[in-house]
Amino acid sequence: MLPVPRRPSTLSFAEFRPQELVAELIIRSRAPLRVSFSGGGTDVPPYTEQYGGVVLSSTIKKYAYCSLRARVEDGLQVNSMGWTTGIGSDTIHSHLNGDTDLARAAVQRMGVTDRLEINTCSDCPPGSGLGSSSALVVAILGGLSEWSAKTMERKRVAEMAHLIERSDVGIPGGMQDQYSAAMGGFNLIRFEKKGVTVEPLTISGAVRNELEYRLLLCSTGTTRPSGGILGRQIKSYRERNPTVLEALHEIKKLTFDLNNELVHGRVEEFGELLGHEWNLKKKLDPAISNEEVDKLYQTALTNGAIGGKLLGAGGGGYLLLFAEDGSHKRLSSAMIKAGSKVENVRFEDVGLETWTVGYRDREQHDRAGQRPQISEARAATYAL
């Protein structure tokens, strides 16, 4: 097991007095968002406990970010996506509610009691279908781990992020996003009663390049919280709804098929199976698709897409489309004309990273001649 790299100083940040800092030391972290090719829904308990789920996904070059710094005032302050919330030191550990839930829950889980300012942002908003909320929790935990000099394995970061979202804050959902964000890269992730297993996939450079050339991310123009859809899916499963149960079984089987095509470099077959997965996914809940999404997807199919799916729980966010060879430009133009924002897919191999900006003490500040120091980013390459 490789430990989280520690800071050169043996002092914890709690031992510094913010008012005496010549220039602040800022800890930054980031965790990548992901595209889920297949298996979403099978990672949601209680299906995982009875049958075992599996997800095929890859992280992409879109990120959730967190910055931590000491503050003079007591309590915790959270700044995120244009809003600012101050939390008194006497209420940090009170009942969770409101916009500060995820950050407060992470602070509680890590046992941090310092006067702290947390700044967060993401390249995509919650509800985009790219796992941004989970990536944000992973980034916050990475920053807090560095802040408090606590050694954490990547898998432990993912487990804790899952507990924060599902147990502490009570957001219904699956388990894939936290592991994708913490680990990074292409992975086949298995979810069973005994635990989670992450199998990193070796994808050749040529196959990776071809996937980036053929895949498109197309925004539907709307976002939707996943909790409602997933809550109904869980209810249907518990009621033994045969349509939902059969669809989950078929999605699980198809995920292994997609994985086989991917690792053997059969990209055309891979693209076609994305469309089959989407047809199965729509059987899990009527709200997974809607008239606007169906219209956009049909536009894609008639303009060069050989397969695709809506990412995330459904109802909005991004469509992932696979273009027929030579149709990339035509497909892109058609989707833009239909009102969609079109983006290329660029894969990311690295999961959670942390780095520091600023000075650790007055001596370092004086040596630097007033210039802040930026450390090398450290990938969280600990044991799986």
N, C-alpha and C positions, 0 to 999 in steps of 0.2 A: 504494500500500500504506500503510495506517495502522498505525503501530507500536504495540506495547503501551505504554500510558501508564506513564511512569516516575515514581518517587518524587521529591519536590522535592529531597531530599538527593542529593549526588553521591557520597556514600560508599556502599559496598556493606555488606551486613550483616556480612560477614566482618571488616570493619574495626572493628566495635563489640566491646568486651569486655563480655560479659554481666554480670559482677560489678559493673560500673560503671553499669549502667542503673538509673535511678531507678524507672522502671516500664516493663515490657516493651512493646515494639511487637509486636503480633500481626498476622500476615497471614492473612486468611481467603479462601477461595475456595469456589465451588460450581459444580457442573455438573448440568444437568437429566437426569432419566431419560427414557425414550421409550416410545411404543407403536409397534410396527411393524405397519402395516396389511397389507403384502404384500411378498414378495420374499425373506424370510428363507430361507437355504440357498443362494440363488444368489450370495450375497456371500462364499461360502467357497471358497478355492482348493482344487483346481485348476480348478473350474468357471469362475471369473472369468477365468482366463488363456486358456481355450480358447474360451468362448462369450460371456463378459461377463455380469455380473450386474446386477440393478437392485432397489432397495428403496424403498418408499414409507413414510414414517414421520413422526411429529411428536413433539417433546418435550412433556412435561407438567410440572405444578407439583408434582413430587416431585424431591428433589435428593440428590446426594452432596456432602458437605462435607469440607473440609480446613482445619486451622489449623496455622500454623507459628510457633514462637518459639525464641529462642536459649536454650541451657541452659548452666549453669556446668560440669557434668561433661563429660568427653570422650565422644565417640561419638554415636550416634543412638538416640533412643527413640521407639517407635511405640506409640500408644494407640488402640485401635480396637474398637468394638462390645463394650466390657466387658473386653477383654484388654489387657495391657501387656507389651511386649517391649523389653528393653534390648539394644543392640548396641554392642559396643566399637568404638572407632575403628579397631582393627586388623582387624576382621571385616566392616566395612561393605561392602567390595568383595570378599568371599569368595564361594564358591559359593552360589547362591541356593537356599533351601529354607525351608519353614515359613510361618507366617502373615505374616511381614514381607516376603515376596517382592516384592509390587507396589510398596510404598513404597521398599524398598531399590533395586530396579531403576530406579525413577524418579530417585532420588538419584544413582545411577551414571550414568544417561544424561545428566543435567543437569550432572554434574561438580561437585556441591556437596560440600565437605569440611568445612563448619562443624559445630560442636557444635549439634545440632538436635533439637527435639522436634516430632514430627508427630502431630497428633490428627485422626482421621477418623471419620466416621459417615455413615449413609445412611438415608433415609426408608424404604427397602425392603431386605431382605437379599439377598445373592447367591442366584441360583436362582429369583428371582421372575419372570423373563421380561421385566423392564423395563430391562435393560442397566445394572444398578447397579454391577457390577464395573468396567466400562469407564468409566462416568461418574466413578467414584472415582479412577481413574488420571488422567483428564483434569483433575479438580479438583486432584489432587496436583501435576501438572505446571504448572498455572496458578499455584499458590502458590509453587512452586520458581522459576518464571520471574520472578515479582515479587520473590522473596527475593534472587535473584542478579542482578536488573536486566538480564535477557537478553531481547531482543526476539524474539518468536515469532509467526508467523502462526497463525491458527486451524487451517488445514489441516496445518501442521507439528505442532501439538499433537496432532491426531488421528493423524497418521502415527506419531509417537513413541509415543503410547499403544498403538497397534496393535502396534508392534515390541516394546514392553515385555511385553504380555500373550502374544503368540504366539511371539516369538523368545526373549526373555530368560527368561521364566518358563515357557514351553512349554505354555500353556493352549490347546487346540484351539478354533477358533471362526472367526467371520466378521469382517467389517470395518465393518459398519454402525454399531454402537453408539458407537464412538469419534467418528465424524464427526457423528452426531446430537448427542452431548453437547457437542462443541466448538462446533458451528454454531448449534444451536437452531432452533426453528420447524418448519414443514412443509417437507419436502424430498423431492425425487426424487433418489436417489443412485445413480450408475452406477459400476460397478466393472469395469474393463477392464485388459488387460495393460499398456497404456500409462499407466495411472493412474486416479485417482478424480475424478469430476466431481460436484459438488453443485449441484443446480438448486433454489433456493428457490422455493416456490410462493406465489402470491398468492391467498389465500382470503378471500372477502368476510366481513364481520362477521356477516351473517345466517346464512351457511352454517356458520361457526365456532360460533355460538350454538346452531344446530340440532344440530350434532354433539355438543356438550357436553350438550345436553338429552336426546339419544337414546342416547348411549353409556354403558355401565356397566363398571366394573372389578370382577370378582368373584373373590375368592381361592379357590383349590382347597384351601387348608389345608396344602399341602405345597410344599416347594422341592426342586429337584434341580440339581446341577451339570450344565452343558450339555456338558462335554467328552466324556462317553461317547457320547451320542447323535450329536454332530457327528463324533466320531472314526469311528463306524461308517458315517455318511453318506459321509464322505470315502473310506473303504475301498470302499464299494459303488460309488461313482462311478469310482474307479480300476479296479475290476473290470468296468466298463461294464455294471453292472446295468441292464437296459432299463427296469424299472419306475421306478427312481430317476432315471435320466437323462430319461425322458419327463416325469416329474412336475416336475423342475426347469425344463424347457423351458416347460411349461404355466404354472407359477408365474410365470415371467418375463413371459410374454405377458399373464397376468391382472393383473400389477402395472401395466402400461401401461393396461389397461382401467380399473382402479380409479382410477388417476391422472386419466384422462379424465373419469370420472364426478365425481370430487372437484372438479376445477377448473371444471367446468361447473355445479356446485351440484346435481347429481342425487343427493341423499342416500339416497333409497330404494334405488336401484340400487346405490349404494355399499355399503349395509348388506347387501344380498343377496349381493354378490360376496365379502364377508368370509367367508361360509359356504363358498363354492366354494373359496376359498384354503385353508381349514382342511381340507377333504376331500382336496385335493391334497397338503398338507403331511404328512398322516398316512401317505402312501405312501413317505415318505423313510426311515422307520425304525419298526419295530413299537412301540418304547418311547415314541414321541412322545405317544401317548395311552394311557389305561388305563381300567379299568372305572369308577373313581370319576370321572374326567374326563368320560367318555362319559355317565355318569348325570347329572352336573351340566349338561352341554350339552343333553341331551334335556329336562331340566326347564326350561331356558331356552326351548327351541323350543316347548314346549307351553304356555308362559305369556307369550307375547308377543314373543319375540325373532325377528327375521326373518333374522338371521345373526350370526356371531361366530367367534371362533377362540381357541386357546390361544396366549398370547404367549411369545416366547423359543423356545429349542430344543425344549421339550416336557417331558412327564413331570410337571409341576406348575407352580406359580406362579399367574398370573392369567389368567382368561378375559376377553376383551374382547367385550362383547355389544352388539348394536344393536337397540334396542327398536322395535317397531311403534308408529306414532303412537297416542298415548293409552294405551299399555300399560306405560309406564315404572314406575308405582307397583306394578302387578300383578307385573311381572317382578321388581322389586326385592324385594318381599315373598316371592315364591316362592323366590328364591335364598337369602334369609336363612333361611327355614324349612328349606331343604335343607342348612343348615350353612355357607353361604358368607358371608364378610365382603364387603359391597357398598360400593363407593365411586364417586363421580362422577368424570368425567374433566374436567380443566381444563388447557387447552393453555398452553404457555409459548413465547414468541417469542424469548427471549434464551438464548444458550448460556452458555459459560464466563464467570464473573464473578469479580473479586477486589476486596477492600477491606481497609482496615487499622483496627485498634483499638489505642489506647494512645498513647504519647508517643515521639517520635523522639529527644529529648534532654532534658537538665535544664532548659534555657531554656523549651522548650515546656511541660514539666511545671509549671514555676513560673507561667507565664502562664495556664495553664488552671485554676489554683487547685485542684489535686488531682483534677480531673475528667478522665477519659480522653476522647480525641477519636476520633470515628468518621468515617472518610472516606466519601465517596459511592462506592457500588458502581460499578465500571467494567466494562462489558460488553466482552468481547474482540471488538470489531468490526473486526478487521483484515481484510486481503484474503483472499478465498477461494482 
